[in-house]
Amino acid sequence: MASGAAANLFEAAERCLACTEPAAKCALTRATAAAILDGELAAVDAAGADGHGCPSAASAGRAGAASPIGIPGRPVRPLLVPLRQLAQRGLGSAQGRAALVHAVAHIEFNALNLAWDAVYRFRGMPADYYRDWAQVAADEARHFALLDARLAELDHAYGDFDAHDGLWEMATRTAHSCLERMALVPRVLEARGLDVTPGMIGRLRSVGDSATVTILETILREEVAHVAAGSRWFAWCCARAGIEPQATFRSLLETYMHGALRGPFNVDARLRAGFTAAELAHLDELAA
């Protein structure tokens, strides 16, 4: 990648995605997201727009195609292991609470990479799509920074505990399709946080960890909007393809998530994040 200022938001997103050091990645994310949201970085130059906020075919070509998906920018640690190999720790000890904070920090770091990959990979989307995912990236960077600081208060750092790579594995599987990415990463994997975070908050409150509770309450509140962005752009992709969203979502769940969904589901949060009652009923069926 060339040095100097990024020529467009695709190049800027690629730089954020490639950055490996967490603090530097968060700082670059804040600056890049601000530039996109302020209109200083666009997918193409103004002459390349098609009049509807989408790049024209010619201008999209000038921006270049996305490179094949690979390993995103991340530090050497944490060590990534299969989910079943992760140690289970209770919250009664500082070590156990630190492990939980680390697990959530790892999710937020992955979500940061996922947001930038959504910007970088999928060309020809409306300008609002890129603004939405730049905002998500900025939020995820802030969430990670809050958790990283909390880890330091618990005498740990990001990388001290093993982690798994499930979120990025799904990114790899859906790299060919914005529609499938929006359906399966924000609306399935990231939406799982809406379901499990209230329980984590309750358990942490019971052991007196109000500092971590405050962080998780912030994350839970803001993640509703992130999942809602996935719902919005999944529906947009379905409309563009001329297919029915609910039936498509059902088919994708059965293809990608058969036997892997777990309830219970946070119905109120998921409704606010754009799920329909029919979709939630089908989730219950698949999780039964």
N, C-alpha and C positions, 0 to 999 in steps of 0.2 A: 504494500500500500504506500502511495506517495506521501511524503512529508508535507507540512504546510496545512493551510485551511482546507477543510473538506469542500468538495465541489457541489455536493447535494446531500440530501438527508440519507440516501442509501450509503454513501461513503462514510458519513458521520456515524450512522448506526453500526456499520461494520467495525469501525474503530472502537466504539464502546463494547461491542460484542467480543472483540479480540483481546481487550485489555485484561490482564491476568491478576493484577494486584488489587485486592478489594477496595482499599481506600481510594486508589487512583481511579478505579472503575466507577465508583460512586461519584467522585468529583467530576469526571468526564461526563457521566450521565446527567448530572445536574446542569452542566453548561450546555450540553447538546440538546437536552429536552427543552430548556429555556429558549434556545435559538429556534427550534422547530415551532414551539408554541407562539413565539413572537413573530413568526413569519420570516425569520432571517435565513432559514434553511428550508428548501422545498424539494419535492421529488425531481422537478425539472425547472428550467427557467420559465418565466411567465409566458413566453411565446409558445411554449410546448404544451400548454394546457388545452384540453378539448372543449372548454366552456362549461363543463360540469364538475370541475374539481379533480378530474382524472388526467393523467398524462396521456398525450396522444401516442399512437403507435410509433411514430418517428422519434418523439422525444424519449419514450421509454427505451428505445433502442440506443439512443445516445447515452442514457444512464448506465447501460450495460446490464447483462443478466446476472442474477445472484449466483455466487459460487455454490457448488454442492455442499450440503450441510456436513459439518464435521464436529470436532470437539470444540466447545466454546472456550473463551478465555476464562481460566480459573486457576487458582493457586495449586501448588503441588499437593497440599493437604487441604481438606480432609481426604483420607484414604476412602475410596469408594468401594463398597462391598455389596453383595446381594442383601436385600431387605431382611431376609430371614436370619442373616448373620449379625445383625445389629443387636448390641446388648440392651436388655430391658432393665431400666433403673427406676426405683420409686422416687417420689418427690419429698420423702422425709429427710433427705440429706442435701447439703449444698451441692455435692457432686451430681446427684440425681436432677436437681433443678437446673444446674449448668448444662447437663446433657440435653434436657428438654429445650432450653433456650438455644443451644447449638443446633438442634434438629430444625427448629423453626427458622433460625438464621440461614441454614442451608437451603431451605425451601425458598426463602426470600431472595437469596443470591441466584438460585436457579430461575426464579420468576423474573428477575432482572434480565438475565440472558434471554429468556423466552420472549420478553417484551421487545427487546432490540432485534431478535431474530424475526419477529412478526413484522417489524418495520422494514428490515433489510431484505427479507426473502420474497415478499409478496408485492410484485410490481403492478401498476395499473389500477390501484385502489384510490378511492376519493381522498382528498386532502384531510378530511376529518378522521379517516382511519389512521393515518400516520400521527395526527395530533393526539388521538385517543391513546395509542400505544406508547407514544413518547411520554405522556402524562403518567401512564401506568409504570413505565420504567423509572421515572423520577420518584414515584411513590415507593416502589420496591427498594430503590437505593436508600431512601430515608428509613424504611422499615429495617433494612439490614443494618444500617448504622446504629439505630436504637438498640437492636439486639446485640450487636458487636460491643457496644459500650456496656450493656448489661453483663455480657460475658466477662468483660474486664473487671467489673465490680465483684464478680464471683471468682476472680483469680484464674480465669481461663481466656482463651482466644479462639477465634474461628480456625478450625483445623485440628483442635485438640481431641475431637471425637470422630470416629468413623461415621460415614454417611452413605446414602445410596443415590442412584442416578435415574430413578424412575421418571421424573419429569422430563429430563432431556431425552430419554429413550423414546418417549411419545413424540417429542418434537421431531426426532429423526424419522419416525414412522409416518408423520404427517407433513413432511417437508414439501411434498409434491402438491399440496392442496391447501389453500387458505380456508376453504370451507371446512375441511376435515380438521385443520388445526384449531379453528374457532370452536368447533363442536366439542373437541376432545381434550384440549388443554385447559382453556378457561372454564368451560362448562362441566367438565368431569373432574380432572385432577385438581385444579386450583379450587373449584367449588367445594371440594372435600374439606377444605379449611373452614368453610362456613359451618359445616356439620360438627367438626371435632373441636374447634376452638372454644366454644362455650363450656364444654366439659373440662378442658385444660384450665380455663379461667377459674372454674369452680374449685378444682383440686388445688390450684396454687393459692387461692384465697384461703382455703382451709388450713394451709401450712404457713400462712402469714406473709406470703411473698407478694406484697402489694406493688412493688416496683415492676415486676414482670407482668402482673395483672394489668397495670396501666398501659403497658406497651401492647399487650395482646388485645386489649379492648380497642385501641387505636387501629391495629391491623384488621381486626374483624370488621369494624365499621367501614374502613376504606376498601376492603376486599370485595364488598358487595358491588361497588362501582366497577371493579375490575372484571368480575364475572359478568356484570351487565354489559360491559363492552364486548365480551365474547358473544353474548346473546344477540346483541345488536348487529354485529358484523357477520355472525352465522346467518341470521335472517336475511341480511343484505346479499350475502353470497348465494343463498338459496333462491332469492328473487332473481338475481342475475342469471342463474342457471335454469330458471323456470321449473323448480322442484318445490314440493311442499315441505316446510321445515320440520314439522313434528314427525312425519313418517320418515324423513331423512335422518333425524336425530335418533329415532328408534332403531333404524337399520344400522347406523354407525355404532351404537351401543352394543348391539348384538354381534357385530363383526369384531370390534376391538376390545370390548369389555366383558364378554360373556364369562360369567362366574367370578368376576373380579370386583363387582360393585358391592359396597357394604353400607348398610343403613345404621342407625336411623338418619334421616335427612332433616336439615334445618329448614322447615317448610316456609316460615316467614321470610328468612333471609333469601332463600332461593326464589320466592315469588318476587321479591324486590329486585332480584338480579335478573329478571326476565324469563324465568321458567313459567310454563303454563301448568295448570292443575293436571292436565292430561299427561304432560311430561313427568311430573312428580309421581303420578299414579304408576306410570310405567317403570320408573326407577324403583319404586317399592316392589313391583312384581319381579324385576330382575334381581333385586337384593334378597328376596325371600328364600 
